[in-house]
Amino acid sequence: MKKILLDKLKSKLALLFILICVISGKYWLFGFLFLVWTILDIRNRQTYLLEIIQKDENPILYWIIVITWFTFAILSFFTVSS
């Protein structure tokens, strides 16, 4: 039972964080998720947008996606919720 709870814990916590963002209406919190995705993508040299994009195999597409995640992060921080 403990293994089931701890398996993929980061993903489960991210889903909980997303749920809290949506329920609370604090969409700027999504900026943190986009920022984490950007950092992880740069660190891992790959990103994911419906399929895995490797930096070495598709550098232009890779950077377009990473820059898009970073742009969403910045825009999310400046979005004001009502």
Secondary structure, 3 states (H helix, E strand, C coil): CHHHHHCCHHHHHHHHHHHHHHHHCCHHHHHHHHHHHHHHHHHHCEEECCCEEECCCCHHHHHHHHHHHHHHHHHHHHCCCC
